[in-house]
Every structure is written in structure tokens, then in C-alpha cells.
């Protein structure tokens, strides 16, 4: 596809927004795809949901809803679109299907997985429930529908502490991120029984790396995700979900900031905060990066890669997600 006058006119407002993070030479490739996808969305009554870790041309170019896992789960249920294209990883597409059982949910790359989701199975959860009878299971949203179906309630990094405390118990099983579990434990008196999963992006950061950056940039503000190791969190100035990080930058406008999370997050937040300097020694998520504009266009044109969940799993998993959303509404 060529970047003709019509496409240039239609996509220029988007490029003006992202020009500080996408070189013009790259935009010539992205713009025709963005234009075609946006036209197709109208034709097919489709919406695109994009996670904060998607690249800027997706996040700012075609997304109707761009947010963290919690907001995507909530907003997916509100849409009246016939088709939802989920630009994220497989568990996110499954969650969108749980919230919209009658809608067609498409995932541009069915191989877009997650190290956390792959670290635990439904069988593992059943084993834990046998070992700790009557202890409720709180499952991080970064899990398969099969695992959610074995859980009492889901949570995200944005609401994990709130969800744990909403149960009114003195002990919970918290799955599957061991670092998130340790972080939650520092915020609550509820005893946390954890699993051994980790995120391949966040576990690679080190406290030494952060201390070195702070030495070179004394004025820098370091924001970390709770999936990071405890020593990394201890070296930072603020810890929060992707939405929490974004809100922190928007509200405080630090002169210089480092987001200790997936690379594209910094680009997407920088677009909205042009006066803030971003230091970006970040790590890429290989799963998120399998989602590309050509794949999005292909799956929307052909309506392929539809997410289907067996009803017996879907019904139980949906209850765990809906309980999480209800906790958000009740506070």
C-alpha cells in the first residue's frame, strides 16, 4: 500500500501526535495500514482494544480503547461492537471473550502468550486447593481461562490489594506471580500463599541497574511495576500498575522519569507528556511484539483467529472476573 494524498490527509493528525516517538520514514509504512484498519472497523462495526505495551502506531493509531488489563476487561463489556480485535496477549483476548460471550473476539497472533499465564495450569490450582482447603484463590488476570475457572476471584496489578482485602479472610492463595505476591504482602495483613511464576520482562530488571541510572541522573524519578523483584521495587520512587504509572507522570510531570516495565509503555506515555524526558533502559515483551499492523489488518479482513472457550470453563471463569469488577465498583 502506498502513502497517497488521501491516506496522508486522514492519518496526519495521528502522526502529529506520535511524531516524537515514530520516525517519518517508518510512518510511510504504518499510515496506509492504519488508514485501512480504521476504515474496516467502521465497515464491520469493530473496535480495537490495545494494551499499554502495544507499540505507538497501534496504541495511538488504531485503538478505540487503550489501557491496562483492568480497564480493558471493564470497557470490553461496554462496547456495542460486533467484533473486538484484542491487541495484546492470549489471556487478554480470553478475558474479553469472558466479558462478551456473544461477540466475536479476534487475536491478531494466536501465539501471543505470556510467561505468567504459562507458569500455572488448572490442575496446579486444584492441587493447591487440596493442600489449603477453604482458602480462597485470588488469581492475577495474567492467567488462562482454565486457571480463572478454578479461582474465586481475579485481580490486576491495579487492584490486587483491594481484591485480597475484599474477601474478609486472614489467608489467601495468590497466583501466579511470586513478586506481585510479595508486593501485595507488604500492603496487607492477610497472609499470602504464593506460586512461583514470573514475568520474563520484569524479572530481568535489577536494583544495580536502577542505582546506576540514579547516579547518572540524580533528578530522575523511577517508577516500577509490582511484577518486578522486591529489591527493584525498593530502589524505586513509586510502584504501581501501568495505569498507575501513567497517572503518576501525568499528575506530577517529573523533569526526568524511568518506567521500569515493557519498552512501549514509555513511548506511549511520552506521547501524552511531551515535556517529560524519558530514560528508557527497558525490556521488550516478545509476546506483545508479535502483534503488528499487518497481522491486525489480516485478521480483521478475514475474521480469523477467533477466541473460543468451552462453556463449562467460560461460565466459571466469568464469575471470577465479574467478582473482580464488582469489587472495583463497590469502593
VOMIVEX-500830 format. One line per field, with one value per residue (C-alpha): residue in three letters; z, x, y. Coordinates in Angstrom, 2 decimals, padded with zeros to 5 digits. Layout:
N
aa	(Ala_...)
Z	(Z_...)
X	(X_...)
Y	(Y_...)
REM end
This chain:
331
aa	(Unk_Unk_Unk_Unk_Unk_Unk_Unk_Unk_Unk_Unk_Unk_Unk_Unk_Unk_Unk_Unk_Unk_Unk_Unk_Unk_Unk_Unk_Unk_Unk_Unk_Unk_Unk_Unk_Unk_Unk_Unk_Unk_Unk_Unk_Unk_Unk_Unk_Unk_Unk_Unk_Unk_Unk_Unk_Unk_Unk_Unk_Unk_Unk_Unk_Unk_Unk_Unk_Unk_Unk_Unk_Unk_Unk_Unk_Unk_Unk_Unk_Unk_Unk_Unk_Unk_Unk_Unk_Unk_Unk_Unk_Unk_Unk_Unk_Unk_Unk_Unk_Unk_Unk_Unk_Unk_Unk_Unk_Unk_Unk_Unk_Unk_Unk_Unk_Unk_Unk_Unk_Unk_Unk_Unk_Unk_Unk_Unk_Unk_Unk_Unk_Unk_Unk_Unk_Unk_Unk_Unk_Unk_Unk_Unk_Unk_Unk_Unk_Unk_Unk_Unk_Unk_Unk_Unk_Unk_Unk_Unk_Unk_Unk_Unk_Unk_Unk_Unk_Unk_Unk_Unk_Unk_Unk_Unk_Unk_Unk_Unk_Unk_Unk_Unk_Unk_Unk_Unk_Unk_Unk_Unk_Unk_Unk_Unk_Unk_Unk_Unk_Unk_Unk_Unk_Unk_Unk_Unk_Unk_Unk_Unk_Unk_Unk_Unk_Unk_Unk_Unk_Unk_Unk_Unk_Unk_Unk_Unk_Unk_Unk_Unk_Unk_Unk_Unk_Unk_Unk_Unk_Unk_Unk_Unk_Unk_Unk_Unk_Unk_Unk_Unk_Unk_Unk_Unk_Unk_Unk_Unk_Unk_Unk_Unk_Unk_Unk_Unk_Unk_Unk_Unk_Unk_Unk_Unk_Unk_Unk_Unk_Unk_Unk_Unk_Unk_Unk_Unk_Unk_Unk_Unk_Unk_Unk_Unk_Unk_Unk_Unk_Unk_Unk_Unk_Unk_Unk_Unk_Unk_Unk_Unk_Unk_Unk_Unk_Unk_Unk_Unk_Unk_Unk_Unk_Unk_Unk_Unk_Unk_Unk_Unk_Unk_Unk_Unk_Unk_Unk_Unk_Unk_Unk_Unk_Unk_Unk_Unk_Unk_Unk_Unk_Unk_Unk_Unk_Unk_Unk_Unk_Unk_Unk_Unk_Unk_Unk_Unk_Unk_Unk_Unk_Unk_Unk_Unk_Unk_Unk_Unk_Unk_Unk_Unk_Unk_Unk_Unk_Unk_Unk_Unk_Unk_Unk_Unk_Unk_Unk_Unk_Unk_Unk_Unk_Unk_Unk_Unk_Unk_Unk_Unk_Unk_Unk_Unk_Unk_Unk_Unk_Unk_Unk_Unk_Unk_Unk_Unk_Unk_Unk_Unk_Unk_Unk_Unk_Unk_Unk_Unk)
Z	(000.00_-000.95_001.15_-001.19_-000.63_000.81_003.32_004.27_004.95_007.03_009.12_009.55_012.81_014.28_013.12_014.64_017.96_017.70_015.63_018.63_019.01_015.40_012.68_009.49_007.38_009.46_009.29_005.50_006.11_009.03_007.68_004.86_007.22_009.91_007.38_006.03_009.54_010.66_007.54_008.08_011.70_010.52_007.82_010.20_013.40_015.02_017.83_018.68_022.29_022.87_025.97_027.23_026.00_022.34_020.01_019.47_015.91_017.33_020.68_019.22_015.60_015.67_019.27_020.32_023.90_025.04_028.67_031.26_031.87_034.31_032.07_029.03_030.94_032.06_028.82_026.67_028.29_027.47_023.71_021.27_018.50_016.78_016.58_019.12_017.97_021.04_020.58_023.48_024.50_024.60_028.18_027.48_024.46_026.57_029.22_026.57_025.43_029.01_029.31_025.84_025.23_022.30_020.46_018.05_019.69_017.40_018.35_015.57_016.57_018.40_019.51_021.66_025.01_028.49_030.77_033.79_032.16_031.10_034.59_036.02_034.93_036.20_037.59_039.62_041.15_042.06_043.78_045.80_046.82_048.10_050.07_051.51_051.83_052.36_051.49_048.70_045.45_044.09_040.53_038.70_035.38_033.59_033.53_031.21_031.35_032.65_035.68_036.23_036.27_039.29_041.14_043.48_042.16_039.75_040.24_038.31_039.43_039.84_042.32_043.82_047.41_047.26_045.96_048.60_051.42_049.98_050.87_054.63_055.38_057.08_054.37_050.54_047.76_045.34_041.84_039.85_040.15_043.10_043.01_042.84_045.80_047.79_046.92_047.98_051.22_052.09_051.73_053.71_056.91_055.01_054.75_051.13_049.86_046.54_043.40_041.53_038.31_036.97_034.08_031.64_031.13_034.72_036.29_034.13_035.83_038.65_041.59_040.49_037.12_038.77_041.23_038.34_036.44_039.56_039.99_036.42_036.70_040.29_039.47_037.89_039.24_038.92_038.61_038.87_038.16_041.05_038.89_039.47_042.09_045.63_045.54_042.33_043.90_046.97_044.71_043.06_043.97_043.10_042.40_040.53_037.65_034.12_034.61_037.96_036.32_033.54_036.01_038.15_035.20_034.05_037.53_038.71_035.43_036.64_034.60_034.01_034.52_034.03_033.75_034.87_032.65_028.99_026.43_024.50_027.69_027.85_024.23_024.74_027.93_026.36_023.59_026.24_028.25_025.79_028.49_030.42_029.49_029.46_030.16_028.55_029.61_029.21_028.20_025.28_025.67_022.77_023.01_022.80_019.86_017.79_017.34_014.27_011.96_009.04_011.32_012.71_009.18_008.07_010.98_010.69_006.92_007.17_010.70_011.64_014.98_016.84_020.57_021.66_025.25_026.27_028.11_031.22_031.65_030.44_032.96_035.98_034.78_034.05_037.67_038.91_036.55_037.35_041.07_040.48_038.53_041.29_043.90_041.77_041.69_045.43_046.54)
X	(000.00_001.24_001.04_-001.17_-002.75_-006.00_-004.21_-001.77_-004.65_-006.53_-003.53_-001.64_-003.45_-002.33_001.25_001.40_000.65_003.28_005.98_008.34_008.38_007.92_010.39_008.79_010.40_008.56_005.28_005.22_004.86_002.41_000.00_-001.63_-002.20_-003.65_-005.99_-007.19_-007.76_-009.70_-011.88_-012.52_-013.54_-016.39_-017.49_-017.57_-018.71_-015.45_-013.38_-009.72_-008.65_-004.92_-002.86_-000.40_002.52_001.50_003.67_002.67_001.38_-001.15_-001.79_-002.33_-003.11_-005.98_-007.01_-010.53_-009.73_-006.09_-005.49_-004.26_-005.71_-008.41_-009.74_-009.70_-011.73_-014.27_-014.51_-014.80_-018.15_-019.50_-018.95_-021.81_-019.44_-019.94_-016.20_-013.46_-009.83_-007.65_-004.15_-002.43_-001.75_-003.89_-005.16_-006.39_-008.35_-009.82_-010.84_-012.54_-014.43_-015.47_-016.92_-018.53_-019.61_-021.86_-019.30_-016.58_-013.16_-010.13_-006.45_-004.04_-001.47_-002.61_000.99_000.97_001.42_002.59_005.23_002.97_-000.06_002.12_003.56_000.39_-002.43_-005.90_-004.50_-001.93_-004.71_-006.74_-003.65_-003.21_-006.88_-006.46_-003.37_-005.06_-008.77_-011.20_-008.52_-009.87_-007.91_-007.08_-005.80_-003.95_-005.62_-002.43_-003.73_-005.64_-009.43_-008.83_-006.97_-009.53_-012.24_-010.56_-010.37_-012.66_-011.81_-009.40_-007.31_-004.95_-001.85_-004.08_-006.49_-004.70_-004.58_-008.21_-009.34_-007.39_-008.83_-012.37_-012.60_-012.52_-010.27_-006.90_-005.27_-005.45_-003.77_-002.40_-001.43_000.80_003.33_005.66_006.94_003.45_002.55_005.50_004.49_000.86_002.10_003.83_000.48_-001.82_-002.03_-003.71_-001.32_-000.35_000.33_002.12_003.15_006.49_005.56_007.38_007.11_010.02_010.05_010.00_012.21_015.15_015.46_017.99_018.44_022.06_020.84_018.45_021.08_023.49_020.87_020.06_023.76_023.97_020.62_020.21_016.88_015.26_012.03_011.90_008.52_008.32_005.69_004.80_005.83_009.46_011.69_011.43_014.92_013.99_010.79_012.79_015.13_012.29_010.30_006.84_005.32_002.07_000.19_000.67_-002.30_-000.84_002.49_000.78_-001.33_001.74_003.59_000.55_-000.12_003.44_005.20_008.72_011.51_013.03_011.47_012.19_009.38_010.65_008.39_007.88_009.51_006.49_004.87_007.42_006.78_003.01_003.19_005.76_003.28_000.87_003.62_005.94_007.60_008.86_012.20_012.05_015.11_014.40_016.63_013.60_012.89_010.75_007.94_008.43_004.76_003.33_005.60_004.08_001.06_001.66_-000.41_-000.24_-001.47_-004.25_-005.39_-005.27_-007.31_-009.90_-010.26_-010.61_-012.12_-009.65_-008.05_-011.35_-011.16_-013.43_-013.74_-015.65_-018.86_-018.02_-014.79_-016.25_-019.11_-016.85_-014.04_-016.54_-017.71_-014.14_-013.67_-017.10_-016.39_-013.21_-015.10_-017.76_-015.05_-013.90_-017.44_-018.00_-015.08)
Y	(000.00_003.44_006.60_008.64_012.09_010.69_008.48_011.24_013.64_011.07_010.00_013.28_014.20_010.87_011.38_014.86_013.21_010.44_012.16_012.38_008.57_007.31_008.44_009.81_007.09_004.45_006.34_005.96_002.20_002.45_005.09_003.08_000.13_002.39_004.01_000.65_-000.77_002.32_002.13_-001.59_-001.00_001.24_-001.22_-004.19_-002.46_-003.50_-001.99_-002.39_-002.85_-002.27_-002.88_-000.26_-002.42_-002.18_-000.09_003.58_003.07_000.57_002.27_005.76_004.86_002.38_001.67_002.64_001.67_001.73_000.85_-001.62_-005.09_-003.94_-001.16_-003.44_-006.04_-003.44_-001.47_-004.60_-005.30_-001.83_-001.89_-002.47_-003.56_-006.91_-007.64_-006.93_-007.12_-007.55_-006.14_-007.82_-011.40_-014.53_-014.29_-010.74_-011.94_-014.73_-012.20_-010.06_-013.19_-013.96_-010.47_-010.64_-014.24_-013.31_-011.18_-012.27_-011.75_-011.84_-012.06_-010.98_-013.62_-016.76_-017.32_-014.17_-015.85_-014.82_-016.34_-015.81_-017.44_-020.37_-020.85_-022.43_-024.76_-025.56_-028.82_-026.84_-024.73_-027.81_-029.25_-026.05_-026.06_-029.63_-028.58_-025.49_-026.36_-023.46_-020.87_-018.61_-018.37_-014.91_-015.16_-012.42_-011.63_-012.76_-016.36_-018.65_-019.04_-022.57_-021.18_-018.42_-021.10_-022.72_-019.38_-017.49_-014.04_-012.36_-009.23_-006.98_-005.12_-002.04_-003.62_-006.66_-005.36_-004.19_-007.59_-009.54_-007.43_-007.54_-011.25_-010.59_-013.57_-013.92_-016.06_-016.31_-018.25_-015.63_-016.79_-016.93_-014.04_-014.55_-010.96_-009.48_-011.71_-010.35_-006.78_-007.38_-008.92_-005.64_-003.83_-006.13_-008.18_-011.01_-013.99_-014.62_-018.15_-017.71_-019.60_-019.44_-017.65_-014.59_-012.14_-012.51_-008.73_-007.52_-010.21_-009.05_-005.66_-005.32_-002.96_-002.40_-001.12_001.34_002.60_003.23_005.23_007.26_008.07_009.35_011.19_012.48_014.19_011.12_009.61_005.82_004.10_000.30_-002.32_-004.70_-007.68_-006.58_-008.27_-006.79_-005.23_-003.39_-002.07_-000.98_001.02_002.95_006.06_004.74_001.31_000.82_-000.73_000.54_002.87_003.97_004.83_006.75_008.73_009.49_011.03_012.99_014.37_015.07_015.95_014.99_016.54_013.10_009.68_006.00_003.44_000.05_-002.02_-003.01_-000.70_000.54_001.82_004.64_005.63_005.70_007.77_010.12_010.98_012.30_014.05_015.83_017.98_014.96_013.38_009.57_007.42_004.06_001.15_-001.10_-004.68_-005.86_-008.38_-010.81_-011.86_-008.33_-007.61_-010.41_-008.09_-005.92_-003.74_-006.24_-009.05_-006.84_-005.96_-009.60_-010.94_-008.16_-008.64_-012.43_-012.53_-015.24_-016.23_-016.17_-016.86_-019.72_-021.01_-024.17_-023.21_-025.24_-023.22_-019.93_-019.91_-020.45_-018.15_-015.35_-015.41_-014.82_-011.85_-010.36_-010.60_-008.59_-005.93_-005.76_-005.06_-002.13_-000.74_-001.15_001.03)
REM end
